[in-house]
Amino acid sequence: MRNLILSKYIQKPIEQEVLFYQGKIKIDAEYFIKKIEEGIMHKENKNYVTNVKGKMTDWKYFLEDKHFIELVTSIFKSANVMHKKLPSCRLSDAWGIKLQPSDHTEIHNHKPCLYSGAIYLTSSNNHLEFPEINVAMKPEVGEFALFSSFLKHFAAKGNDTNIKYGLSFNLTT
């Protein structure tokens, strides 16, 4: 350390371009809820061990599911039309969640991925919050968001008796 001389140190926030795309898609919620229920019973589940303080399938659980791939492809194609030209991406992670009223999701982001998404299978008052862009998304069946993975987000404990089921994914280049 004696030969080290620091000449500059900068720590400050910088402005970045953000992608946030929200919409609604027709979805077979019963199919995916059944799959999530199966996935949270597998020994590879991530129940209560990630930022999701609730039940969760393995990170890769839906990667080979053709119905899930069709959903994400439709969402990405629609966003590409709106955004003009998004970079080519591949699905790197795809999982399901089950949040009961006492469950929540801690604030986090999905770096180093490029884009992330959430698709809801049930309605809930347990909103998905994006504090950096001042967006609160109310889960409804088929409601989805595609967003820049560096955006911090969370879901506080629910204030209703509904169970919140959802699908999440990450896209990388």
Disulfide bonds with the S-S distance in Angstrom:
none
